[in-house]
Amino acid sequence: MKKILILMVFGLFVLGLAACGVTTTTNTTGAPTTQAPTTNAPTTQISLTESTTAQSTTTYVPTQEIVLSYADWGDAELNQILINAFQVKYPNITVELRRDITGTGAEFTGNLLNAQAAGVLPDVFAIDNVPTGYYNGMLLDITEYWDNDPETQLVYPNIANTAIYNGQRFAVPSFQFIKGIFININIFDKYNIPLPDYDWDYTEFISIARELRQVGKNDYIYSIDPWYGSLDFETTFPMQDYAEVGYNTWDGTRFNFTSQAWIDAYNLKLQLMSENVVAALTEQEMSVIGDVWPWYEGYIGMKIDGSWNLWMVNDMWNDNAIELGFWPYPGGAAGQFPPTILDYQVVSSQTEHPEAAYLLAKWMTFGREGWMVRLQAMKDRGDLMIDRFPVSDIPEVWVEIEYFTNFVEGLAENVDLLPYGKPDTDKWLPGYKAFWEWVGNEENDYWNRINQGLVTPEVFASEWEAQINMMIAAALED
């Protein structure tokens, strides 16, 4: 595999929330704040060493004996190492790693709601949807602590300006994940299809997908393993063609589903699925290849997925001798803007020690000292890759991350493009989750109607746009 070391920085698309609308603020960081390049390859590189910076410590030093609890669905071993180091830094604070709140994502949040009802919420915890926690009264307003912490100035603006409602901050951004394209290099070699350049665009991506399916059809080879069961073109293609457009056409105040770019992308998605290019093995095909995961066993050429699944690179090589790369998401007319996925942690509304809890949340997420402990612990136990990335411009952290970017072909190039990343809205934008529940409810039945060709994007785009913008405006005003 190609081994390249590169530094990563973030910045560009700034999103913020306020009642009935959106506001933005500017942080003093080394992240790019100007318009993204208009070519497929960025022409300006930002040096992390240019960052004008804040000190990495807060002025608060607890003197009384404090007991805190912490919960997330991440690596328990790393969490305990980080907690141990935190307790050394703050000897008056004892932290309990809660293991009774189980599951991941929405299941984890559901168990948090049960803990809230019992009056035993952890002082600090991860959450898969910030508005859910807000609506249920689980979250503490941490605006005062955030605003008085000099290190928050180093958080990239496109991330820092999320999870703010009515001028109040209710969540700490923890990690940023990369959405990219896993490529089965074995399949490309087998059918003599050249690997794409890292600065490819989505037209080339579609062309390769069609070619791959054509040459591999008799071998039960499909081209694309989709994003959570469906292609994501309407979510990601418009933002490749228009620098000012964000994830799923969010522009900072509203979604724009009636734009021709969104409609064209949705139609392209439906067309590619109708061509049987997207992985959807029939019962007959599955009876031939066996009861297996087709992607894992090497029957699919490309997979749209997140960096949290980089474990597949090692496991698929060890189990099936399949060599994977992780290519940057293909760009468009305006450039190459990688989609990024954000995670959050929060301080409990039930905590008796809010300032100490904020210190712990920072240590486990964006803080410099916590990141340095995390990366050293990963080296000590022999980790060779990293699947999540910092949300702050801290040069010494990025220098250490170089060590983990040379194991997967294409990962360094993903990292290189992240100054131009555009974050998703799923976990922090009020009304967004409720909108998708509305789309899929039994009364609307959009998914079945779309799959049966009973309604086209030209029709439901306007219905969806009106509904989502109404729901988000109402949620922001609520």
N, C-alpha and C positions, 0 to 999 in steps of 0.2 A: 504494500500500500504506500501511496505517496505520503511523505512525512513533511509537514509544513508547520512552522510555529508562527503565530500571529497574535497581535493584541486586539482586544475587542473594546469598542466604546458604543454608547447608545446615544440616541437623541433624535429629534426632528419634529415628530408630529405631536403637538402639545394638546392634551385634552384636559378640560376641567369642568367641574359641575357647580352650579348654584341653583337656587330656587327659580323655577320657570325658565332657566337658561343655563348658559355656560360662561365661565370666566376662566382666564388663564393667568398664570403668574410666571415670572422668569426667575430661575435659580442661577447662581453664579457657578457654572461648572465648565468642564472642558468638552462637554458634549456639543455636537453641531446644533446651531440654532437657525441656520439659513436654509434656503430651499434646497431640496435634494437635487442631485444631478439629473440632467435630462437625457442621459445616455444609459445604456444597459449596465455599464460599469462605472461606479463612482469615480469622479475625477479628483476629489479632495479627500485627503486622509487627515484625521484629527489625531494629534499626538496626545496621549494621556498625560505626558509630562508638562503640558501647557496648562493644566488645570490650576486655576487660582483657588486656594483652598481654605477650607475651614478646619479647625481642630477636630480631632476624632473623638473627643471626650465631652461629656456634659459636665455642668458645674455641680450637679446633685451627687452627693456622696451619703448614702444612708448610714446612720449611726446606731439606730435601734435594731434589735433582732427581728428579722422579718422572715416569714415562711410564704413562699409562692408555689404555685403548681403550673405545669406546662403540658400542653397536648398538641400533637399534630400527627399526620398519617405518614410521616417521612421515616428516614432511617433511624431506628431507635438507638443503635450503637453510636452513631455520630451525634445524635441528640444528647446522649448521656455524656459524651466527651465534652461537648460544648457547655453543658450545664456544669460539669466539674470545673472547667476553666473559669466559668462565670463566678462560681462560688469562691474560687481562689482570688479573683479580682475584687469581689465584694464579700468578704468573709462574714458580714453580718446578715447575709441573705442565704437562706436555705431554699433549694428548689426541688420539688418533687416532680418527677417525670410521670405523668398520668398514663397508665396503660389500660384503664377501664373503658375509655372512650374509643371504640373500635371502628373499623371500616375506613373507607376513603371517600373523598368528594362529598356528594349529597348524603350518603349513608352516614358519614362522620358528622355532618352538620345536623342530621336528624337525631343522632345520639347526643349531640351538644344541647339540643332543645330539651331532651329528657333530663340532662344534667341541670339545666337552668330551672326546670320545674321543681327539681329536688333541692335547689339552692346550693348546688355543688359545682358550678361552672369552674373550669380552670381559670387562673388569673390571666393567662396568656394562651391563645390557641389559634390554630389555622382554621380557615373557613372557606368553603367553596363558593359562597355567594355573599358578598358584603351586604347588599340590600336585605337579604333574608334575615341576617343578624340584626340589622338596623330596625326592621319592622317589628321584630320580636323583642326588642329592648335588651339585646344581649351585649351591645357594644358600648364602650366608654368613649366619650369625646376626648381625643388626645391632642387636640389642636395646640393647647398651651405647651405641652412637652415637645411636640414636633417643631413648633415655631421657635422655641428657645434652644433647640439643639443645633449647634453649628454644622454638624455632620450631615444633616438633612439637605444642606445646600448642595451636596455632591450627588444627590439622587437625580437621575436624568429627568428633564422636564416632562417628557411624554409619559412618564410613569408617576412622577410626583404629583401631577395634577389629576389624578384619578382618586376615587373614593372620598371626594370632598362634596358635602351636601350643605347648602345654605351657609357656606363659608366654614363649615366645621369638618374636621378630619376624623374619620372613624376606623381607619385601617392603616396598617403599615405594609407597604409593598415588600414582599419577601424575595421572590425569585422571578426570573424571566426565562421562558423556555422558547426554543426555536421550532418553528413549523417548517419542515423541509421535505425533501423527496429521498427516501431510501431507494437505492438502485441495486438490483441483483446483478453484479458484474459478471457472474457466470453465464447468465442468460444472454447478456449482450455479446459476450465472447462466442457463445455457442452458435448464434445466428449471424455473427459477423456484423453486428450493428455497432458503429463507433460510439464510444461514450460521449455524451454531450459536454461542451465546455461548461465551466461553472457559471459563466455569465449568459447562459441560455435564456430564451424567452418562452412564453407559453405556447406560441405558435409552433416552435420546435418541439416542445413537450408533447403537444397533440399529435404532431407528425410522427414522432418516434413511437407513441402509443399505438397508432394505427398500423405502422409497419411491423411492430413487434407482434401484435395479435395476428396479423396476416401470415407471418412466417412461422409462428409457433402454434397455430390453431390445431393442427393435427396431433400435436403433442400435449394438448390440453393447457397450453400456456395462455394466460391472460396478461394484459398490459398494466393495469392499475388496480392496486388495492386501495379503496377509497377512504376518505376521512369520515370515520364513524358511520360507515355504511352508505355514504353518498359523496359525490364529488362536491368540491367546495368552490367551484369556479366563480359563482356570483359574489362570494364573500371576498375573494382575493384578487381576481383579475382586474376589476375596475381600479383598484388602488395601484396596480402596476402601470396603468395607462394615464392616470391623473395624479400628479404629485400631491395635490391639495386634498385628495380623498383618502379617508382612512378605511379601517376594517369594515367590510360589508357596507360600504358607501357612507359610513358615519363621517360627518364633516365637522364635528364639534358641537353641533346644535341639533342635527336631524339626520335621518337616513334618507337616501335618495334612490329608492327602488325603481322609480319610473324613469331613471336615466337610461339612455340607450345602452350604455356600457353594462349595466346590471342585467337588463333584459337579454342582451346578446350573450352574456356569459351564462345565464340560466338556460337559454336555448341550446348553447353549445354543450352544456352538461347533459341535457336530455338527449341530444343527438348522439353523443359519445356512448351513453348508456344503451341507446337503441341499437347501436352498431355492435353491441356485445363485446366491447373493448374492456369494460370495467368488470372486475372479477365477480362472477355470479355463476359458479359452477352448478350444473344441473345434477339431478340425482344420478343420472346415468354416468356422468363424468366422475362424480364422487365414488361411485361403485368401482370404477376402474382404478383411480389413484388411491383409494382407501380412505379410511376414517382419519383424516389428517387435517392439519391447518395448511391450506394450500400455499399461503405465502411462506411459511416457515420451512416447508418442504421443497420450495423452489419452483412453484408453478406460476408465479406472478413476477413480472419484470420490475415494476416500480410501485412504491407505497407512499402515499401522502400521510405523514405522521409527525409526531412531536419528538423533541430530543429526549424526553423522558423514556423513550423506548430504544435508546442507544444500546441497551443491554443486548439487543438482538444481534448486533455486530459480532460480539464475542460468542454468544450461544449458537447462532446459526453456523458459524465457522466450526466450532467444536463438534456440534452434533451432525452437521450435514455437509461440511466443507464448502459452504456457500460464502462467497466474499461479498460483503455489502459495502457500499459507500453511502454517505449522507450528503446529497447535493443541495445547494441553496435553492430555495423556491424560485421557479422561473419568473422572469420579469416581463415587462411590456414596453409600450411606447415611451413612457416617462422615465423608466429606469427599472431597477431591481430592488424592491422593497420587501424584505422578509417579514412575513407575519410572525408576531410573537405572542405568547400566551402568558398572562400574568397570574401570579398567586399572591395571596394576602394572609397576614396574621393580624389579630386584634387583641385589645385589652378588654377584659371582662367588665361589664357594668357592675358585677358583684364583688369586684376586688376591694380589699381594704387598704391596699398599698398601691395606688395608681402610678405614682412616679417610679417606684421600684419595678413595677410590672412593665412600664414602658422601657426601662433599661434592659429588661430581659427580652422583650420583643425585638428591640433593636439588635441585641447581641445575636439572636437566633436568625436574623434576617439580613438587613442591609449594612450593619455596622462593620467597620474595618477590623476591629479586634476579633469579633466572632468569625469573620471570613478567614482570617489568617489561621485561627485555630482549626477551622474546618478543613482547610486545604492541607495543612500539615498532617492532620489525622488521616486524611485520605492517602497521602503519600506513605505514611507509616504503615498502613495496612495493605499497601500494594495496589491501590486503585490506579487504573490506567486511563480512565476517561471521566469526564464530568458531563452531567446531563442537564444542569440548570446553571444559570449565570447571574452574576450580581446585577443590582439595579443602580449602582453608584459608580462614579468616576473616581476610583481610588487606585492610583498607579501601582502601588506595591501589591495590591490584590491581583491585578491583571498580569503582572510579571509572574506571579506564582501560577496563575491559570495556564500560562504557556505550556507548562509541563503536561497538561491534560489534553491539549488540542492536536497532538500529532499521531493519535492512534487510529483515527477514522478518516478515510479519504473523503475530502469535501468539508469536513467539520471546520477546519481553519478558514476556509473560504466563506462558510456561513458566518463565522465570527467576524470576518472582515467586513461583511455587509451590514452588520447590525447597527451601525450608526444611523442607518436609514430604515430601521424597523418600524412597523406600525402595529401597535398592540391591539389585542382583541378587546371587546367590550363585555364579555360574558359574565365575569365575576363582580363587576363593579357598577355597571350602569343600571339604575333603577328602571323597572318596567321591561327590560330586555328579556329576562327569563319568563315573565308573565306573558309576553307577546308570543313566544314560541309555544307556550301551553295553549294559548288561544288558537294558534294555527292548527295545532294537532287535536283539538277537542272534537268530540263526536259530532257536534252540531255543524261545525265548519267542514270537517272531513277533507281538508285540503290535500293531504298526502295521497289518499286513495284517488281523489279526482285528478290530481296531477299525473299519477302513475298510469291512470286509464286514459289520459289524453282528453279529459272532459273540460279542463280549464287550462289556458295557456299563460305563460309569463306576461304577455301583453295585457291580459285581463287581471290576473291576481296581483300584479306588481302595484297597481294603484290602490287596490284594496289593502294590501299589506302595508304600503307606505303610510296611508292615512291612519291605519290602526296602530302601527308601532309608534309613530310620532305622537299620536294622541295619548297613548299609554305612558310613554316616557315623560311627556310634558306634565301629565297628571301626577306621576310618581315623584317627579322633581319638586312639584308644588306642594305635595302632600306633607 
